[in-house]
Amino acid sequence: MNAAAGGDVRRGPTSIAVVRTVPVPRQRLFDLVADPAQHPRIDGSGTVRASRRGPARLGPGARFGMGMRMGLPYRVRNRVVAFEEGRRIAWTHVSGNVWRWEFDDVPGGTEVRETFDWGASRAPAAMARFADRNAVAMARSIANLAALAGEG
């Protein structure tokens, strides 16, 4: 499956990921995702509106807030649950869903993988129904990240 020609879609039992090679150095991409102020610019779903309280750069266990909008405005408070400098970062919020970004060096640039994992969700059946829509948004997020990083 191809998320609107934006990358390869990979499914797991409780996750969906989009993978794409971006001709940009790994660390540059990682640094953008580790900066919560960039999340509204990266987000391909249109729901992330503004960075709220938190550090300027994410790290292990960091807590940060986001102003969101899906119909009505709301806020989420996230916590970083996985962090490997330059390679992997993941966060969750009260719903239990995990958003994970992974970066690997490959010929031609960096393989970027964004994953939505609802395995620990408070509402796994409901989250599974959003998987395909999330894949399209994640493909746009990777494209936005690539453009922000100065792809090509």
Contacts in CASP RR format, 6 or more apart in sequence:
PFRMAT RR
TARGET T0000
AUTHOR 0000-0000-0000
METHOD contacts of the structure
MODEL  1
MNAAAGGDVRRGPTSIAVVRTVPVPRQRLFDLVADPAQHPRIDGSGTVRA
SRRGPARLGPGARFGMGMRMGLPYRVRNRVVAFEEGRRIAWTHVSGNVWR
WEFDDVPGGTEVRETFDWGASRAPAAMARFADRNAVAMARSIANLAALAG
EG
1 8 0 8 1.000
1 9 0 8 1.000
1 11 0 8 1.000
1 135 0 8 1.000
2 8 0 8 1.000
2 9 0 8 1.000
3 9 0 8 1.000
3 18 0 8 1.000
3 135 0 8 1.000
3 136 0 8 1.000
3 138 0 8 1.000
3 139 0 8 1.000
4 136 0 8 1.000
4 139 0 8 1.000
4 140 0 8 1.000
5 139 0 8 1.000
6 18 0 8 1.000
6 20 0 8 1.000
6 139 0 8 1.000
6 140 0 8 1.000
6 142 0 8 1.000
6 143 0 8 1.000
7 18 0 8 1.000
7 19 0 8 1.000
7 20 0 8 1.000
7 139 0 8 1.000
7 142 0 8 1.000
8 18 0 8 1.000
8 19 0 8 1.000
8 20 0 8 1.000
9 16 0 8 1.000
9 17 0 8 1.000
9 18 0 8 1.000
9 19 0 8 1.000
9 135 0 8 1.000
9 139 0 8 1.000
10 16 0 8 1.000
10 17 0 8 1.000
10 18 0 8 1.000
10 19 0 8 1.000
10 113 0 8 1.000
11 17 0 8 1.000
11 131 0 8 1.000
14 117 0 8 1.000
14 118 0 8 1.000
14 119 0 8 1.000
14 121 0 8 1.000
14 124 0 8 1.000
14 128 0 8 1.000
15 115 0 8 1.000
15 116 0 8 1.000
15 117 0 8 1.000
15 118 0 8 1.000
15 119 0 8 1.000
16 115 0 8 1.000
16 116 0 8 1.000
16 131 0 8 1.000
16 132 0 8 1.000
16 134 0 8 1.000
16 135 0 8 1.000
16 138 0 8 1.000
17 113 0 8 1.000
17 114 0 8 1.000
17 115 0 8 1.000
17 116 0 8 1.000
17 138 0 8 1.000
18 113 0 8 1.000
18 114 0 8 1.000
18 135 0 8 1.000
18 138 0 8 1.000
18 139 0 8 1.000
18 142 0 8 1.000
19 111 0 8 1.000
19 112 0 8 1.000
19 113 0 8 1.000
20 111 0 8 1.000
20 112 0 8 1.000
20 139 0 8 1.000
20 142 0 8 1.000
20 143 0 8 1.000
20 146 0 8 1.000
21 106 0 8 1.000
21 108 0 8 1.000
21 109 0 8 1.000
21 110 0 8 1.000
21 111 0 8 1.000
21 112 0 8 1.000
22 29 0 8 1.000
22 109 0 8 1.000
22 110 0 8 1.000
22 111 0 8 1.000
22 112 0 8 1.000
22 142 0 8 1.000
22 145 0 8 1.000
22 146 0 8 1.000
22 149 0 8 1.000
22 151 0 8 1.000
23 108 0 8 1.000
23 109 0 8 1.000
23 110 0 8 1.000
23 151 0 8 1.000
23 152 0 8 1.000
24 109 0 8 1.000
24 110 0 8 1.000
24 146 0 8 1.000
24 149 0 8 1.000
24 150 0 8 1.000
24 151 0 8 1.000
24 152 0 8 1.000
25 109 0 8 1.000
25 110 0 8 1.000
26 86 0 8 1.000
26 87 0 8 1.000
26 103 0 8 1.000
26 104 0 8 1.000
26 105 0 8 1.000
26 109 0 8 1.000
26 110 0 8 1.000
27 86 0 8 1.000
28 149 0 8 1.000
29 103 0 8 1.000
29 110 0 8 1.000
29 112 0 8 1.000
29 145 0 8 1.000
29 146 0 8 1.000
29 149 0 8 1.000
30 85 0 8 1.000
30 86 0 8 1.000
30 87 0 8 1.000
30 89 0 8 1.000
30 101 0 8 1.000
30 103 0 8 1.000
31 57 0 8 1.000
31 86 0 8 1.000
32 38 0 8 1.000
32 42 0 8 1.000
32 145 0 8 1.000
32 148 0 8 1.000
32 149 0 8 1.000
33 39 0 8 1.000
33 42 0 8 1.000
33 89 0 8 1.000
33 101 0 8 1.000
33 145 0 8 1.000
34 57 0 8 1.000
34 58 0 8 1.000
34 59 0 8 1.000
34 86 0 8 1.000
34 89 0 8 1.000
35 56 0 8 1.000
35 57 0 8 1.000
35 58 0 8 1.000
36 51 0 8 1.000
36 54 0 8 1.000
36 55 0 8 1.000
36 56 0 8 1.000
36 58 0 8 1.000
36 64 0 8 1.000
36 65 0 8 1.000
36 66 0 8 1.000
37 51 0 8 1.000
37 56 0 8 1.000
38 148 0 8 1.000
39 48 0 8 1.000
39 51 0 8 1.000
39 66 0 8 1.000
40 48 0 8 1.000
40 49 0 8 1.000
40 50 0 8 1.000
40 51 0 8 1.000
41 144 0 8 1.000
41 148 0 8 1.000
42 48 0 8 1.000
42 141 0 8 1.000
42 144 0 8 1.000
42 145 0 8 1.000
42 148 0 8 1.000
43 137 0 8 1.000
43 141 0 8 1.000
43 144 0 8 1.000
44 137 0 8 1.000
44 138 0 8 1.000
44 140 0 8 1.000
44 141 0 8 1.000
44 144 0 8 1.000
45 134 0 8 1.000
45 137 0 8 1.000
45 140 0 8 1.000
45 141 0 8 1.000
46 69 0 8 1.000
46 137 0 8 1.000
47 68 0 8 1.000
47 69 0 8 1.000
47 70 0 8 1.000
48 66 0 8 1.000
48 67 0 8 1.000
48 68 0 8 1.000
49 66 0 8 1.000
49 67 0 8 1.000
49 68 0 8 1.000
49 69 0 8 1.000
49 73 0 8 1.000
50 66 0 8 1.000
50 67 0 8 1.000
51 64 0 8 1.000
51 65 0 8 1.000
51 66 0 8 1.000
51 67 0 8 1.000
52 64 0 8 1.000
52 65 0 8 1.000
52 66 0 8 1.000
52 67 0 8 1.000
52 75 0 8 1.000
53 64 0 8 1.000
53 65 0 8 1.000
54 62 0 8 1.000
54 63 0 8 1.000
54 64 0 8 1.000
54 65 0 8 1.000
55 62 0 8 1.000
55 64 0 8 1.000
58 64 0 8 1.000
58 80 0 8 1.000
58 83 0 8 1.000
58 89 0 8 1.000
58 91 0 8 1.000
59 80 0 8 1.000
59 83 0 8 1.000
59 89 0 8 1.000
60 80 0 8 1.000
60 83 0 8 1.000
61 79 0 8 1.000
61 80 0 8 1.000
61 81 0 8 1.000
61 83 0 8 1.000
62 79 0 8 1.000
62 80 0 8 1.000
63 77 0 8 1.000
63 78 0 8 1.000
63 79 0 8 1.000
63 80 0 8 1.000
64 77 0 8 1.000
64 78 0 8 1.000
64 80 0 8 1.000
64 91 0 8 1.000
65 75 0 8 1.000
65 76 0 8 1.000
65 77 0 8 1.000
65 78 0 8 1.000
66 75 0 8 1.000
66 76 0 8 1.000
66 78 0 8 1.000
67 73 0 8 1.000
67 74 0 8 1.000
67 75 0 8 1.000
67 76 0 8 1.000
68 74 0 8 1.000
68 75 0 8 1.000
68 76 0 8 1.000
76 93 0 8 1.000
76 94 0 8 1.000
77 93 0 8 1.000
77 94 0 8 1.000
78 91 0 8 1.000
78 92 0 8 1.000
78 93 0 8 1.000
79 91 0 8 1.000
79 92 0 8 1.000
79 93 0 8 1.000
80 89 0 8 1.000
80 90 0 8 1.000
80 91 0 8 1.000
81 90 0 8 1.000
81 91 0 8 1.000
81 92 0 8 1.000
81 98 0 8 1.000
82 88 0 8 1.000
82 89 0 8 1.000
82 90 0 8 1.000
82 100 0 8 1.000
83 89 0 8 1.000
83 90 0 8 1.000
86 103 0 8 1.000
87 102 0 8 1.000
87 103 0 8 1.000
87 104 0 8 1.000
88 100 0 8 1.000
88 101 0 8 1.000
88 102 0 8 1.000
88 103 0 8 1.000
89 100 0 8 1.000
89 101 0 8 1.000
90 98 0 8 1.000
90 99 0 8 1.000
90 100 0 8 1.000
90 101 0 8 1.000
90 115 0 8 1.000
91 98 0 8 1.000
91 99 0 8 1.000
92 98 0 8 1.000
92 99 0 8 1.000
92 120 0 8 1.000
94 122 0 8 1.000
95 121 0 8 1.000
95 122 0 8 1.000
95 123 0 8 1.000
95 127 0 8 1.000
96 118 0 8 1.000
96 120 0 8 1.000
96 121 0 8 1.000
96 122 0 8 1.000
97 116 0 8 1.000
97 117 0 8 1.000
97 118 0 8 1.000
97 119 0 8 1.000
97 120 0 8 1.000
97 121 0 8 1.000
97 127 0 8 1.000
98 115 0 8 1.000
98 116 0 8 1.000
98 117 0 8 1.000
98 119 0 8 1.000
98 120 0 8 1.000
99 114 0 8 1.000
99 115 0 8 1.000
99 116 0 8 1.000
99 117 0 8 1.000
100 113 0 8 1.000
100 114 0 8 1.000
100 115 0 8 1.000
100 117 0 8 1.000
101 112 0 8 1.000
101 113 0 8 1.000
101 114 0 8 1.000
101 115 0 8 1.000
102 112 0 8 1.000
102 113 0 8 1.000
102 115 0 8 1.000
103 110 0 8 1.000
103 111 0 8 1.000
103 112 0 8 1.000
103 113 0 8 1.000
104 110 0 8 1.000
104 111 0 8 1.000
104 113 0 8 1.000
105 111 0 8 1.000
112 142 0 8 1.000
112 145 0 8 1.000
112 146 0 8 1.000
114 138 0 8 1.000
114 141 0 8 1.000
114 142 0 8 1.000
116 127 0 8 1.000
116 130 0 8 1.000
116 131 0 8 1.000
116 134 0 8 1.000
116 135 0 8 1.000
116 138 0 8 1.000
118 124 0 8 1.000
118 127 0 8 1.000
118 128 0 8 1.000
118 131 0 8 1.000
119 127 0 8 1.000
121 127 0 8 1.000
END
